[in-house]
Amino acid sequence: MEPGPRAVSIDLQPCYGAPKGLDEPAPPYSCVVPAPGFPAEQPRDHVLWSLFNTLFCNVCCLGFLALVFSVKARDRKVLGDSDGAGSYGKTAKGLNIASLVLGLLVSILFIVLWQLSVP
């Protein structure tokens, strides 16, 4: 098992001014550096959200289209193409948002019209 990100301490001393004595240590500044071989962040593919929208909020087949783009994003991510995966993931996210909003609006409209028609 390869190690994950590790903390690195960097001593940032100014190049000018009086030299620091041994009794005055510099304040440590730390940052997290990803270990070699690990990408900083993987693009999201939104497969579960797309599956939910396909099953429950599939207005105008937007949920199905989001699922198609999510699967394409996952395939690109497996192949190591993070730019392509990011592009397909953003498209899937937009389609998921549109599908969810339209599905909620249609559901609310259906409930309101049903309540108005019942005497």
TATA-V220971 format. One record per backbone hydrogen bond with DSSP energy under -0.5 kcal/mol. NH is the residue of the N-H (numbers start at 0). CO is the residue of the C=O. E is the energy in kcal/mol with one decimal. If there is no record, write none. Layout:
nh:NH co:CO e:E
nh:NH co:CO e:E
This chain:
nh:5 co:32 e:-1.5
nh:7 co:30 e:-2.1
nh:9 co:7 e:-0.5
nh:9 co:28 e:-3.0
nh:11 co:9 e:-0.8
nh:12 co:10 e:-1.0
nh:23 co:20 e:-1.0
nh:24 co:22 e:-0.6
nh:28 co:9 e:-1.2
nh:30 co:7 e:-1.6
nh:32 co:5 e:-1.8
nh:32 co:30 e:-0.6
nh:33 co:31 e:-0.5
nh:37 co:34 e:-1.9
nh:38 co:36 e:-0.5
nh:49 co:45 e:-1.9
nh:50 co:46 e:-2.5
nh:51 co:47 e:-2.4
nh:52 co:48 e:-2.5
nh:53 co:49 e:-2.2
nh:54 co:50 e:-2.1
nh:55 co:51 e:-2.8
nh:56 co:51 e:-0.5
nh:56 co:52 e:-1.1
nh:58 co:56 e:-1.5
nh:60 co:57 e:-1.0
nh:61 co:58 e:-2.0
nh:64 co:60 e:-2.1
nh:65 co:61 e:-2.4
nh:66 co:62 e:-2.0
nh:67 co:63 e:-2.2
nh:68 co:64 e:-2.3
nh:69 co:65 e:-2.2
nh:70 co:66 e:-2.2
nh:71 co:67 e:-2.1
nh:72 co:68 e:-2.3
nh:73 co:69 e:-2.3
nh:74 co:70 e:-2.4
nh:75 co:71 e:-2.4
nh:76 co:72 e:-2.1
nh:77 co:73 e:-2.2
nh:78 co:74 e:-1.9
nh:79 co:75 e:-0.6
nh:79 co:76 e:-0.6
nh:80 co:75 e:-2.3
nh:81 co:79 e:-1.3
nh:84 co:80 e:-2.2
nh:85 co:81 e:-2.2
nh:86 co:82 e:-2.0
nh:87 co:83 e:-2.6
nh:88 co:84 e:-2.5
nh:89 co:85 e:-2.2
nh:90 co:86 e:-1.9
nh:91 co:87 e:-2.4
nh:92 co:88 e:-2.4
nh:93 co:89 e:-2.3
nh:94 co:90 e:-2.4
nh:95 co:91 e:-2.5
nh:96 co:92 e:-2.4
nh:97 co:93 e:-2.4
nh:98 co:94 e:-2.6
nh:99 co:95 e:-2.6
nh:100 co:96 e:-2.6
nh:101 co:97 e:-2.5
nh:102 co:98 e:-2.4
nh:103 co:99 e:-2.4
nh:104 co:100 e:-2.5
nh:105 co:101 e:-2.6
nh:106 co:102 e:-2.1
nh:107 co:103 e:-2.7
nh:108 co:104 e:-2.6
nh:109 co:105 e:-2.5
nh:110 co:106 e:-2.3
nh:111 co:107 e:-2.6
nh:112 co:108 e:-2.6
nh:113 co:109 e:-2.2
nh:114 co:110 e:-2.3
nh:115 co:111 e:-2.0
nh:116 co:112 e:-1.5
nh:117 co:113 e:-1.1
